[in-house]
């Protein structure tokens, strides 16, 4: 049994001492200090700037919002929700006869994935992207824009 005790002692010596709850509370984990929660119209305005033949991911939108508001980052949850709202507002306007709408199909998820929650679903969005010259590839159930990194738009006003 002495070998068991010595193994326990060695393990305890190698383990870091546990932090107290106060120490854990005070540890910032080097997290960003400031975050912007954008307005839906701000996300829509950025999406409208993406020209034909180019695409953007939600991360580029978030980076542009953070830069505009001089913060460390933009809320990923609201940016995603508001891009979805902008997409559906554009589809609604299009159904009402509007000729110029927010080109929501040019805003992709991280990694160049087509957002399946956009109006018409993946196939409709893929069709619009193909019409603008993009090649679409399938990866399992996901559809992506091939080489999307080379077509990213980042010059927001």
Backbone as CSV, one residue per row, in Angstrom:
resi,resn,N_x,N_y,N_z,CA_x,CA_y,CA_z,C_x,C_y,C_z
1,UNK,0.805,-1.206,0.000,0.000,0.000,0.000,0.845,1.265,0.000
2,UNK,2.112,1.159,0.406,2.970,2.339,0.396,3.160,2.886,-1.018
3,UNK,3.228,1.981,-2.005,3.392,2.425,-3.383,2.179,3.234,-3.837
4,UNK,0.946,2.881,-3.314,-0.269,3.611,-3.662,-0.219,5.013,-3.084
5,UNK,0.207,5.129,-1.827,0.312,6.447,-1.198,1.349,7.310,-1.895
6,UNK,2.450,6.734,-2.270,3.487,7.524,-2.936,3.007,7.965,-4.327
7,UNK,2.220,7.138,-5.013,1.656,7.514,-6.310,0.671,8.665,-6.129
8,UNK,-0.169,8.602,-5.083,-1.106,9.688,-4.787,-0.362,10.983,-4.496
9,UNK,0.685,10.893,-3.722,1.477,12.073,-3.369,2.109,12.675,-4.617
10,UNK,2.646,11.840,-5.485,3.256,12.334,-6.717,2.214,13.019,-7.605
11,UNK,1.023,12.435,-7.673,-0.046,13.004,-8.475,-0.451,14.363,-7.920
12,UNK,-0.581,14.473,-6.594,-0.952,15.737,-5.967,0.100,16.807,-6.220
13,UNK,1.352,16.428,-6.234,2.415,17.392,-6.478,2.388,17.900,-7.918
14,UNK,1.981,17.041,-8.850,1.935,17.417,-10.261,0.701,18.254,-10.586
15,UNK,-0.368,18.101,-9.822,-1.614,18.818,-10.091,-1.486,20.268,-9.655
16,UNK,-2.080,21.144,-10.420,-2.110,22.550,-10.050,-3.076,22.717,-8.886
17,UNK,-2.782,23.639,-7.990,-3.720,23.857,-6.892,-5.038,24.400,-7.449
18,UNK,-6.128,24.014,-6.856,-7.444,24.473,-7.313,-7.605,25.949,-7.010
19,UNK,-8.249,26.642,-7.952,-8.535,28.061,-7.743,-9.762,28.200,-6.848
20,UNK,-9.766,29.255,-6.073,-10.951,29.548,-5.263,-12.004,30.154,-6.182
21,UNK,-13.231,30.230,-5.721,-14.295,30.839,-6.517,-13.994,32.310,-6.762
22,UNK,-13.404,32.997,-5.796,-13.046,34.407,-5.975,-11.976,34.567,-7.050
23,UNK,-11.013,33.667,-7.087,-9.980,33.714,-8.119,-10.584,33.467,-9.505
24,UNK,-11.516,32.529,-9.578,-12.178,32.242,-10.851,-13.007,33.433,-11.320
25,UNK,-13.666,34.088,-10.374,-14.488,35.249,-10.705,-13.636,36.402,-11.221
26,UNK,-12.460,36.574,-10.660,-11.572,37.681,-11.038,-10.802,37.405,-12.338
27,UNK,-10.758,36.165,-12.798,-9.995,35.802,-13.991,-10.766,36.204,-15.247
28,UNK,-10.229,37.167,-15.993,-10.926,37.664,-17.187,-10.749,36.750,-18.390
29,UNK,-9.824,35.808,-18.327,-9.545,34.873,-19.425,-9.151,35.619,-20.698
30,UNK,-8.681,36.850,-20.556,-8.292,37.684,-21.691,-9.412,37.830,-22.714
31,UNK,-10.632,37.878,-22.228,-11.779,38.050,-23.109,-11.809,39.476,-23.642
32,UNK,-12.451,39.689,-24.789,-12.577,41.056,-25.302,-13.287,41.944,-24.287
33,UNK,-12.979,43.184,-24.366,-13.529,44.120,-23.382,-14.856,44.728,-23.818
34,UNK,-15.020,44.942,-25.122,-16.241,45.606,-25.588,-16.867,44.834,-26.750
35,UNK,-18.196,44.885,-26.801,-18.934,44.190,-27.854,-20.073,45.090,-28.310
36,UNK,-20.308,45.125,-29.600,-21.441,45.862,-30.133,-22.560,44.884,-30.449
37,UNK,-23.769,45.297,-30.129,-24.965,44.571,-30.553,-25.579,45.440,-31.645
38,UNK,-25.432,45.018,-32.892,-25.866,45.882,-33.987,-27.383,45.960,-34.102
39,UNK,-27.817,46.990,-34.796,-29.231,47.122,-35.136,-29.480,46.332,-36.425
40,UNK,-30.676,45.821,-36.616,-30.968,45.072,-37.855,-30.659,45.871,-39.121
41,UNK,-30.955,47.173,-39.111,-30.701,47.996,-40.301,-29.210,48.126,-40.612
42,UNK,-28.358,48.072,-39.583,-26.915,48.138,-39.812,-26.435,46.895,-40.562
43,UNK,-26.927,45.748,-40.155,-26.549,44.494,-40.816,-27.072,44.511,-42.252
44,UNK,-28.300,44.950,-42.439,-28.894,45.043,-43.769,-28.086,45.993,-44.659
45,UNK,-27.679,47.132,-44.105,-26.908,48.114,-44.883,-25.574,47.529,-45.352
46,UNK,-24.919,46.750,-44.517,-23.666,46.106,-44.924,-23.925,45.063,-46.002
47,UNK,-24.968,44.272,-45.834,-25.293,43.233,-46.817,-25.574,43.851,-48.196
48,UNK,-26.160,45.051,-48.223,-26.468,45.731,-49.487,-25.221,46.172,-50.232
49,UNK,-24.095,46.297,-49.546,-22.860,46.775,-50.172,-22.110,45.692,-50.950
50,UNK,-22.469,44.438,-50.760,-21.735,43.339,-51.412,-22.113,43.299,-52.898
51,UNK,-21.130,43.547,-53.784,-21.434,43.606,-55.215,-21.622,42.221,-55.846
52,UNK,-22.237,42.237,-57.017,-22.447,41.011,-57.785,-21.102,40.344,-58.049
53,UNK,-21.056,39.012,-57.908,-19.830,38.255,-58.137,-18.956,38.121,-56.907
54,UNK,-19.296,38.811,-55.839,-18.548,38.740,-54.590,-19.465,38.159,-53.525
55,UNK,-18.869,37.693,-52.450,-19.642,37.164,-51.326,-19.033,37.683,-50.026
56,UNK,-19.742,37.450,-48.949,-19.286,37.830,-47.615,-19.772,36.756,-46.644
57,UNK,-19.016,36.546,-45.589,-19.512,35.654,-44.537,-19.947,36.522,-43.366
58,UNK,-20.656,35.921,-42.466,-21.136,36.649,-41.296,-19.963,37.212,-40.498
59,UNK,-18.815,36.556,-40.554,-17.637,37.051,-39.825,-17.133,38.380,-40.381
60,UNK,-17.179,38.566,-41.691,-16.771,39.851,-42.266,-17.751,40.942,-41.867
61,UNK,-19.028,40.611,-41.831,-20.019,41.597,-41.372,-19.735,41.996,-39.923
62,UNK,-19.448,41.007,-39.095,-19.168,41.275,-37.681,-17.909,42.124,-37.516
63,UNK,-16.889,41.848,-38.306,-15.650,42.631,-38.233,-15.913,44.084,-38.637
64,UNK,-16.716,44.288,-39.671,-17.042,45.643,-40.122,-17.852,46.393,-39.057
65,UNK,-18.760,45.696,-38.407,-19.552,46.316,-37.341,-18.678,46.697,-36.148
66,UNK,-17.772,45.829,-35.785,-16.867,46.110,-34.666,-15.984,47.311,-34.992
67,UNK,-15.496,47.366,-36.218,-14.654,48.490,-36.628,-15.444,49.795,-36.592
68,UNK,-16.652,49.763,-37.123,-17.508,50.956,-37.164,-17.760,51.500,-35.757
69,UNK,-18.003,50.603,-34.829,-18.345,51.010,-33.461,-17.130,51.050,-32.527
70,UNK,-15.956,50.797,-33.077,-14.698,50.805,-32.316,-14.786,49.906,-31.083
71,UNK,-15.221,48.667,-31.326,-15.311,47.671,-30.263,-14.428,46.483,-30.623
72,UNK,-14.275,45.578,-29.673,-13.439,44.405,-29.912,-14.104,43.395,-30.834
73,UNK,-15.422,43.287,-30.748,-16.139,42.367,-31.636,-17.621,42.698,-31.650
74,UNK,-18.334,42.100,-32.609,-19.786,42.264,-32.727,-20.446,40.959,-32.312
75,UNK,-21.582,41.069,-31.699,-22.302,39.900,-31.196,-22.617,38.927,-32.343
76,UNK,-22.118,37.694,-32.256,-22.374,36.733,-33.336,-23.841,36.309,-33.416
77,UNK,-24.502,36.238,-32.296,-25.901,35.794,-32.279,-26.799,36.805,-32.984
78,UNK,-26.715,38.077,-32.580,-27.592,39.080,-33.191,-27.212,39.337,-34.648
79,UNK,-25.937,39.304,-34.979,-25.537,39.501,-36.382,-26.163,38.420,-37.260
80,UNK,-26.142,37.184,-36.795,-26.752,36.090,-37.551,-28.258,36.221,-37.661
81,UNK,-28.895,36.558,-36.560,-30.358,36.727,-36.560,-30.761,37.877,-37.476
82,UNK,-30.008,38.991,-37.407,-30.373,40.159,-38.200,-30.101,39.953,-39.688
83,UNK,-29.118,39.132,-40.047,-28.919,38.823,-41.464,-30.089,37.981,-41.971
84,UNK,-30.595,37.116,-41.114,-31.765,36.291,-41.449,-32.994,37.174,-41.633
85,UNK,-33.166,38.160,-40.755,-34.292,39.094,-40.866,-34.169,39.905,-42.161
86,UNK,-32.956,40.392,-42.461,-32.735,41.165,-43.685,-33.055,40.323,-44.917
87,UNK,-32.686,39.050,-44.875,-32.968,38.148,-46.001,-34.465,37.993,-46.218
88,UNK,-35.197,37.789,-45.160,-36.647,37.604,-45.284,-37.352,38.908,-45.654
89,UNK,-36.841,40.042,-45.178,-37.403,41.337,-45.566,-37.185,41.572,-47.061
90,UNK,-36.029,41.178,-47.567,-35.735,41.321,-48.995,-36.668,40.444,-49.829
91,UNK,-36.877,39.204,-49.386,-37.777,38.295,-50.104,-39.206,38.836,-50.086
92,UNK,-39.593,39.400,-48.978,-40.937,39.997,-48.851,-41.079,41.181,-49.819
93,UNK,-40.061,42.037,-49.876,-40.095,43.185,-50.784,-40.119,42.723,-52.236
94,UNK,-39.353,41.687,-52.538,-39.314,41.132,-53.889,-40.693,40.588,-54.287
95,UNK,-41.353,39.919,-53.351,-42.689,39.372,-53.605,-43.709,40.482,-53.838
96,UNK,-43.430,41.655,-53.278,-44.322,42.810,-53.447,-43.985,43.613,-54.706
97,UNK,-42.980,43.148,-55.469,-42.653,43.783,-56.733,-41.406,44.649,-56.745
98,UNK,-40.680,44.737,-55.642,-39.460,45.550,-55.617,-38.420,44.960,-56.565
99,UNK,-37.741,45.831,-57.303,-36.722,45.376,-58.247,-35.348,45.284,-57.592
100,UNK,-35.051,46.195,-56.685,-33.750,46.203,-56.003,-33.954,45.836,-54.536
101,UNK,-33.377,44.725,-54.146,-33.489,44.254,-52.762,-32.106,43.903,-52.220
102,UNK,-32.016,43.751,-50.938,-30.763,43.318,-50.306,-30.359,41.967,-50.893
103,UNK,-29.151,41.853,-51.440,-28.714,40.583,-52.029,-28.274,39.593,-50.948
104,UNK,-29.221,39.101,-50.215,-28.963,38.227,-49.065,-28.220,36.950,-49.435
105,UNK,-28.405,36.479,-50.662,-27.771,35.231,-51.103,-26.250,35.355,-51.133
106,UNK,-25.738,36.578,-51.109,-24.283,36.794,-51.107,-23.685,36.737,-49.702
107,UNK,-24.524,36.641,-48.685,-24.047,36.537,-47.306,-24.103,35.074,-46.891
108,UNK,-22.930,34.515,-46.620,-22.805,33.104,-46.294,-22.483,32.893,-44.827
109,UNK,-22.632,31.681,-44.412,-22.204,31.302,-43.072,-20.680,31.148,-43.079
110,UNK,-20.110,30.998,-41.910,-18.666,30.794,-41.790,-18.237,29.593,-42.631
111,UNK,-17.116,29.721,-43.301,-16.614,28.626,-44.122,-17.200,28.590,-45.515
112,UNK,-17.987,29.601,-45.880,-18.562,29.655,-47.217,-19.823,28.837,-47.405
113,UNK,-20.439,28.433,-46.299,-21.644,27.613,-46.376,-22.877,28.465,-46.680
114,UNK,-23.713,27.950,-47.563,-24.979,28.608,-47.875,-25.909,28.441,-46.677
115,UNK,-26.555,29.532,-46.304,-27.447,29.499,-45.144,-28.767,28.825,-45.519
116,UNK,-29.060,27.663,-44.939,-30.287,26.948,-45.292,-31.558,27.627,-44.773
117,UNK,-31.397,28.622,-43.908,-32.562,29.303,-43.341,-32.979,30.532,-44.149
118,UNK,-32.227,30.830,-45.195,-32.592,31.967,-46.026,-33.791,31.608,-46.903
119,UNK,-34.541,32.609,-47.364,-35.745,32.360,-48.166,-35.478,31.445,-49.366
120,UNK,-36.336,30.479,-49.550,-36.221,29.539,-50.662,-35.341,28.346,-50.356
121,UNK,-34.572,28.416,-49.254,-33.714,27.299,-48.881,-32.427,27.265,-49.681
122,UNK,-31.657,26.229,-49.458,-30.327,26.092,-50.041,-30.377,26.107,-51.572
123,UNK,-31.293,25.378,-52.166,-31.338,25.286,-53.635,-31.614,26.631,-54.292
124,UNK,-32.538,27.400,-53.722,-32.858,28.716,-54.296,-31.664,29.664,-54.169
125,UNK,-31.027,29.668,-53.024,-29.861,30.532,-52.808,-28.721,30.084,-53.732
126,UNK,-28.507,28.777,-53.840,-27.459,28.249,-54.724,-27.716,28.668,-56.166
127,UNK,-28.965,28.653,-56.583,-29.319,29.072,-57.943,-28.957,30.525,-58.208
128,UNK,-29.210,31.379,-57.251,-28.865,32.805,-57.399,-27.344,32.983,-57.470
129,UNK,-26.635,32.230,-56.639,-25.173,32.327,-56.641,-24.585,31.803,-57.948
130,UNK,-25.128,30.701,-58.452,-24.664,30.163,-59.745,-24.891,31.184,-60.862
131,UNK,-26.034,31.862,-60.804,-26.359,32.867,-61.822,-25.358,34.020,-61.806
132,UNK,-24.679,34.219,-60.688,-23.665,35.274,-60.579,-22.251,34.731,-60.825
133,UNK,-22.158,33.456,-61.245,-20.872,32.895,-61.622,-20.142,32.092,-60.556
134,UNK,-20.779,31.833,-59.442,-20.135,31.062,-58.376,-20.339,29.563,-58.594
135,UNK,-19.339,28.793,-58.243,-19.440,27.338,-58.310,-19.864,26.844,-56.925
136,UNK,-20.857,25.992,-56.898,-21.387,25.459,-55.644,-20.969,23.998,-55.519
137,UNK,-20.486,23.633,-54.338,-20.101,22.246,-54.078,-20.877,21.715,-52.878
138,UNK,-21.088,20.407,-52.882,-21.779,19.751,-51.766,-20.760,19.094,-50.857
139,UNK,-20.986,19.221,-49.581,-20.176,18.539,-48.581,-21.158,17.930,-47.596
140,UNK,-21.489,16.665,-47.833,-22.524,16.034,-47.016,-23.846,16.710,-47.290
141,UNK,-24.497,17.185,-46.252,-25.775,17.884,-46.395,-25.592,19.375,-46.652
142,UNK,-24.361,19.840,-46.512,-24.079,21.269,-46.652,-23.706,21.627,-48.081
143,UNK,-24.028,22.864,-48.463,-23.650,23.384,-49.780,-22.760,24.597,-49.523
144,UNK,-21.640,24.643,-50.269,-20.669,25.715,-50.079,-20.309,26.372,-51.402
145,UNK,-19.838,27.613,-51.307,-19.316,28.297,-52.480,-17.845,27.900,-52.592
146,UNK,-17.484,27.310,-53.715,-16.107,26.867,-53.937,-15.183,28.078,-54.008
147,UNK,-14.068,28.006,-53.297,-13.094,29.085,-53.306,-13.622,30.405,-52.785
148,UNK,-14.520,30.332,-51.839,-15.164,31.559,-51.344,-14.161,32.569,-50.787
149,UNK,-13.032,32.089,-50.270,-12.037,32.979,-49.661,-11.519,33.993,-50.673
150,UNK,-11.439,33.594,-51.936,-10.910,34.468,-52.984,-11.941,35.489,-53.453
151,UNK,-13.194,35.309,-53.060,-14.261,36.181,-53.529,-14.858,37.049,-52.421
152,UNK,-14.187,37.048,-51.271,-14.710,37.789,-50.127,-14.684,39.297,-50.359
153,UNK,-15.743,39.934,-49.971,-15.838,41.381,-50.016,-15.598,41.918,-48.608
154,UNK,-14.673,42.859,-48.471,-14.350,43.411,-47.145,-14.259,44.933,-47.134
155,UNK,-14.489,45.575,-48.261,-14.333,47.035,-48.354,-15.621,47.764,-48.018
156,UNK,-16.077,47.612,-46.804,-17.318,48.254,-46.382,-17.092,49.734,-46.132
157,UNK,-18.123,50.525,-46.431,-18.078,51.967,-46.167,-18.534,52.242,-44.762
